[in-house]
Amino acid sequence: MRLFDYIRIQKLWLLSLAVIMMVLNSILFSSLSLNKGIQDIVYLNLLIMTIQAVFFIYGFIRHKRNYASLLQHAKGNPAQHAHNSDFYLELFAALVEEKKRVFAQKEEDYKKNMNETQEYMTQWVHDIKVNLAVCDLLLEELENNYELRNQMEQMKYRIHQVLQITRANHYDQDMAATEVDVCLEIRRAIKHNALFFIHKNIEIQTNLHPFTVISDQKWVFDILCQILNNCSKYTPHGGQLLISAQEEETAYYVRIRDNGVGIPKGDIPRIFDKGFTGKNGRSGTKSTGMGLYYAKKMADRLCISIEVESKEGAYTEFTLIFYKLSDYFTISSSRNNMKL
């Protein structure tokens, strides 16, 4: 609270004081001889002004402390809020408490609705998977079913993506830190997307040096699946995919490079933004702009860095950086500090 603010609050009191001083001095000057009582009048004025100044300063300090404690109370530190006799401060504190109560209730209702939505989506995904499994059995009895099989795999992938997105918002409840063989997860992710690569006759070359990290196996697999699926969508028929893994001093680097359409320079900083489809997503391949967003979201929570380098019409290269344990804590603490 500034002194100017306190003066604005007390302006009526200050105005009334000035009027009282004027009336008092008018009475004194009209009833006393100037050559005899002027010194007494000046002394009386100084005495009154000194007393009022002391009370004014005391009031300012008191209000400043009260407002400071009230701000602490509003920020969620009720222990900092001292009881005082200021009616307006107490009223404001009560209003803040009521607003907090209403907001907490709304937040609780929102979380409940979100949880119900997640439960419904999870159940729906599992139910539709049963139907797809039946369709798979029926497809085995058909001849020349390759294109239909490809569409079925696309449906499975999108359903799996919906399930992962619903879980991503409750990541802390679905995490298991284990020793993860990243190169093994790369091979699993390639197999998971195999039909897409076969359909477009994409050649895959690997140069993998096995390594393990402490992370969440399922989420690492999903991040790799999303990036590989993204490569399959934007790589032309007969294209090529190069995947390498190597160790450096502070981290392990996984590089996934395709010779597809590339990403326009202006789109690169935004490809991980929620709902961003970019030039390529709008012109050709259908895109929701959610896959890479959630892949980056999960990678950040696992302290895995993702970097992108691309040249339009030539290539796109994703680099996943798995920090070693000693450097992991440095990266993790720096990210937490940035959030604070």
C-alpha positions as a printed Julia matrix, in Angstrom:
340×3 Matrix{Float64}:
   0.0     0.0     0.0
   1.42    3.4    -1.03
   1.18    6.65    0.9
  -0.75    8.21   -1.99
  -3.33    5.39   -1.78
  -3.75    5.95    1.95
  -4.24    9.71    1.39
  -6.95    8.94   -1.18
  -8.69    6.65    1.32
  -8.48    9.25    4.11
  -9.23   12.31    1.98
 -12.62   12.94    3.66
 -11.01   12.82    7.08
  -8.21   15.15    5.96
 -10.74   17.55    4.44
 -12.79   17.61    7.63
  -9.64   18.27    9.64
  -8.74   21.21    7.41
 -12.26   22.68    7.8
 -12.08   22.28   11.6
  -8.71   24.06   11.62
 -10.09   26.9     9.51
 -13.18   27.34   11.73
 -11.09   27.16   14.89
  -8.59   29.72   13.65
 -11.39   32.0    12.45
 -12.93   31.97   15.92
  -9.6    32.55   17.62
  -8.56   35.4    15.32
 -11.94   37.12   15.64
 -12.0    36.94   19.46
  -8.37   37.78   20.31
  -6.14   40.77   19.71
  -3.59   39.89   17.02
  -0.73   41.66   18.78
  -1.29   39.62   21.94
  -2.48   36.07   20.98
  -0.92   35.27   17.62
   1.94   33.27   19.13
  -0.49   31.2    21.18
  -2.62   30.56   18.1
   0.4    29.46   16.04
   1.55   27.24   18.9
  -1.92   25.69   19.16
  -2.0    25.02   15.4
   1.41   23.39   15.45
   0.43   21.26   18.44
  -2.79   20.06   16.75
  -1.03   19.39   13.44
   1.76   17.47   15.19
  -0.73   15.26   17.04
  -2.7    14.63   13.83
   0.5    13.87   11.89
   1.49   11.26   14.48
  -1.91    9.59   14.26
  -1.84    9.83   10.46
   1.55    8.12   10.25
   0.46    5.47   12.75
  -2.72    4.84   10.74
  -0.75    4.54    7.51
   1.66    1.99    9.0
  -1.24    0.01   10.5
  -3.19   -0.05    7.23
  -0.09   -1.0     5.27
   0.49   -4.01    7.53
  -3.15   -5.01    7.37
  -3.21   -4.86    3.58
   0.03   -6.85    3.38
  -1.4    -9.56    5.63
  -4.63   -9.54    3.63
  -2.72  -10.06    0.39
  -0.89  -13.0     1.96
  -4.25  -14.38    3.05
  -5.62  -14.0    -0.48
  -2.58  -15.89   -1.85
  -3.39  -18.89    0.32
  -1.34  -18.17    3.46
  -4.03  -17.78    6.13
  -1.44  -17.94    8.9
  -0.12  -14.6     7.68
  -3.54  -12.94    8.11
  -3.7   -11.15   11.42
  -7.03  -10.38   13.04
  -7.77   -6.69   13.02
 -10.66   -4.38   13.71
 -10.8    -2.9    10.21
 -14.34   -3.6     9.03
 -13.57   -3.31    5.33
 -10.5    -5.55    5.49
 -12.44   -8.2     7.37
 -15.27   -7.92    4.87
 -12.86   -8.26    1.97
 -11.22  -11.3     3.62
 -14.63  -12.91    4.02
 -15.42  -12.27    0.34
 -12.1   -13.83   -0.69
 -12.86  -16.92    1.4
 -16.3   -17.23   -0.19
 -14.84  -16.89   -3.68
 -12.27  -19.57   -2.86
 -14.99  -21.89   -1.61
 -17.1   -21.39   -4.76
 -14.05  -21.86   -7.01
 -13.01  -25.04   -5.15
 -16.51  -26.45   -5.59
 -16.51  -25.66   -9.31
 -13.05  -27.19   -9.68
 -14.19  -30.35   -7.92
 -17.25  -30.61  -10.18
 -15.05  -30.08  -13.24
 -12.63  -32.82  -12.16
 -15.55  -35.15  -11.53
 -16.94  -34.52  -15.01
 -13.49  -35.0   -16.56
 -13.03  -38.29  -14.73
 -16.44  -39.49  -15.9
 -15.54  -38.53  -19.47
 -12.24  -40.37  -19.22
 -13.93  -43.48  -17.84
 -16.46  -43.41  -20.66
 -13.78  -42.95  -23.35
 -11.67  -45.74  -21.88
 -14.62  -48.11  -21.8
 -15.62  -47.1   -25.35
 -12.12  -47.78  -26.66
 -12.02  -51.23  -25.07
 -15.49  -52.05  -26.43
 -14.61  -50.97  -29.98
 -11.43  -53.03  -29.81
 -13.57  -56.12  -29.39
 -15.47  -55.26  -32.57
 -12.19  -54.7   -34.43
 -10.88  -58.07  -33.24
 -13.96  -59.73  -34.71
 -13.41  -57.85  -37.98
  -9.82  -59.11  -38.06
 -11.05  -62.69  -37.83
 -13.5   -62.11  -40.65
 -10.81  -60.48  -42.82
  -8.68  -63.62  -42.61
 -11.37  -65.41  -44.6
 -11.35  -62.84  -47.41
  -9.02  -62.66  -50.37
  -7.37  -59.47  -51.63
  -8.12  -57.7   -48.4
  -4.93  -55.64  -48.24
  -6.51  -52.18  -48.58
  -9.22  -53.08  -46.1
  -6.57  -54.35  -43.71
  -4.72  -51.05  -44.03
  -7.85  -49.11  -43.14
  -8.4   -51.38  -40.15
  -4.88  -50.66  -38.92
  -5.5   -46.93  -39.29
  -8.62  -47.28  -37.16
  -6.72  -49.27  -34.53
  -3.99  -46.65  -34.39
  -6.46  -43.78  -33.97
  -8.36  -45.64  -31.26
  -5.11  -46.37  -29.47
  -4.23  -42.67  -29.76
  -7.56  -41.66  -28.19
  -6.86  -44.0   -25.27
  -3.39  -42.57  -24.75
  -4.68  -38.99  -24.87
  -7.26  -39.69  -22.16
  -4.55  -41.25  -20.02
  -2.1   -38.44  -20.68
  -4.17  -36.0   -18.63
  -3.81  -38.34  -15.63
  -0.19  -39.23  -16.25
   0.87  -39.19  -12.59
  -1.63  -41.97  -11.85
  -0.29  -44.2   -14.63
   3.49  -44.11  -14.35
   5.96  -46.91  -13.67
   9.68  -46.1   -13.65
  11.63  -49.1   -14.93
  14.8   -49.85  -16.85
  13.85  -49.32  -20.49
  15.73  -50.8   -23.45
  15.15  -47.93  -25.87
  16.39  -49.77  -28.96
  13.98  -52.61  -28.2
  11.15  -50.07  -27.95
  12.22  -48.63  -31.32
  11.9   -52.07  -32.92
   8.49  -52.56  -31.27
   7.35  -49.18  -32.54
   8.52  -50.04  -36.07
   6.58  -53.32  -35.9
   3.53  -51.46  -34.59
   3.6   -49.19  -37.66
   4.82  -51.89  -40.06
   1.68  -52.02  -42.18
   1.87  -48.29  -42.87
   5.47  -48.6   -44.02
   4.72  -51.68  -46.14
   1.71  -49.98  -47.73
   3.94  -47.13  -48.96
   6.96  -49.35  -49.62
   9.14  -47.29  -47.26
  12.62  -48.66  -46.67
  13.83  -48.58  -43.06
  17.54  -48.53  -42.22
  18.71  -48.78  -38.62
  22.0   -48.18  -36.88
  21.19  -48.88  -33.24
  23.65  -49.17  -30.37
  21.69  -50.68  -27.47
  21.28  -48.63  -24.28
  18.92  -48.51  -21.33
  17.44  -45.61  -19.35
  15.27  -45.31  -16.26
  11.91  -44.14  -17.57
   8.34  -45.22  -18.27
   8.39  -48.0   -20.86
   4.82  -47.52  -22.1
   5.14  -43.76  -22.64
   8.54  -44.1   -24.33
   6.96  -46.63  -26.71
   4.02  -44.3   -27.44
   6.31  -41.32  -28.11
   8.32  -43.39  -30.61
   5.13  -44.74  -32.21
   3.76  -41.25  -32.72
   6.94  -39.96  -34.36
   7.26  -43.01  -36.63
   3.61  -42.75  -37.62
   4.13  -39.08  -38.39
   7.08  -40.02  -40.63
   5.02  -42.65  -42.46
   2.3   -40.08  -43.25
   4.63  -37.5   -44.77
   7.08  -39.83  -46.56
   6.16  -40.61  -50.2
   5.86  -44.09  -51.73
   9.27  -45.7   -52.06
  10.75  -43.33  -49.46
  13.41  -44.05  -46.9
  13.61  -43.87  -43.11
  16.92  -43.79  -41.23
  16.95  -44.55  -37.49
  20.12  -44.34  -35.42
  20.98  -44.42  -31.73
  24.28  -43.35  -30.27
  25.82  -42.45  -26.94
  27.48  -39.14  -26.14
  28.99  -37.71  -22.97
  25.81  -36.5   -21.25
  23.02  -38.29  -23.09
  21.84  -40.9   -25.59
  20.59  -39.6   -28.93
  17.94  -41.3   -31.08
  17.63  -39.74  -34.54
  14.73  -40.56  -36.87
  15.16  -39.08  -40.35
  12.89  -39.42  -43.37
  13.21  -38.12  -46.92
   9.62  -36.9   -47.05
   8.02  -33.58  -47.85
   9.76  -31.76  -45.01
   8.35  -28.99  -42.83
   8.2   -25.34  -43.88
  10.64  -23.24  -41.88
   7.87  -21.09  -40.44
   5.97  -24.14  -39.15
   8.84  -25.8   -37.27
   8.53  -23.76  -34.02
   4.81  -24.6   -33.85
   4.59  -28.29  -34.73
   4.22  -29.25  -31.05
   1.47  -26.71  -30.42
  -1.93  -28.11  -29.58
  -4.11  -28.49  -32.69
  -1.49  -27.11  -35.08
  -1.63  -28.89  -38.47
   0.57  -26.63  -40.56
   0.87  -26.41  -44.33
   1.36  -30.17  -44.82
  -1.56  -31.12  -42.58
  -3.94  -28.84  -44.47
  -2.84  -29.62  -48.02
  -2.61  -33.38  -48.13
  -2.58  -35.85  -45.26
  -5.39  -35.56  -42.76
  -4.03  -34.29  -39.45
  -5.53  -33.34  -36.08
  -2.45  -31.61  -34.7
  -2.76  -33.58  -31.45
  -0.31  -36.46  -31.87
   2.93  -34.5   -31.67
   1.44  -32.23  -29.02
   0.86  -35.15  -26.64
   4.16  -36.78  -27.61
   5.98  -33.59  -26.58
   3.87  -33.29  -23.44
   4.8   -36.81  -22.34
   8.44  -36.33  -23.31
   8.66  -33.18  -21.19
   7.25  -35.01  -18.18
   9.79  -37.79  -18.66
  12.57  -35.2   -19.14
  13.18  -36.4   -22.7
  14.05  -33.59  -25.09
  12.73  -33.61  -28.66
  14.42  -31.52  -31.34
  13.34  -31.13  -34.97
  15.38  -30.25  -38.01
  13.83  -30.09  -41.47
  14.18  -28.77  -44.98
  11.05  -28.41  -47.04
  10.97  -30.89  -49.92
  14.03  -32.78  -48.64
  13.87  -34.32  -45.16
  12.68  -34.15  -41.55
  14.75  -35.36  -38.62
  13.47  -35.88  -35.08
  16.06  -36.19  -32.33
  15.11  -37.7   -28.97
  17.59  -36.96  -26.2
  17.63  -39.34  -23.22
  19.76  -37.76  -20.54
  22.03  -39.9   -18.41
  21.16  -40.17  -14.74
  23.71  -37.56  -13.54
  22.53  -35.01  -16.1
  18.88  -36.01  -15.77
  18.55  -34.36  -12.36
  20.12  -31.16  -13.69
  17.64  -30.99  -16.57
  14.7   -31.93  -14.34
  15.47  -29.31  -11.69
  16.03  -26.58  -14.3
  12.63  -27.33  -15.89
  10.93  -27.24  -12.51
  12.54  -23.87  -11.81
  11.29  -22.57  -15.15
   7.73  -23.62  -14.22
   8.02  -21.81  -10.89
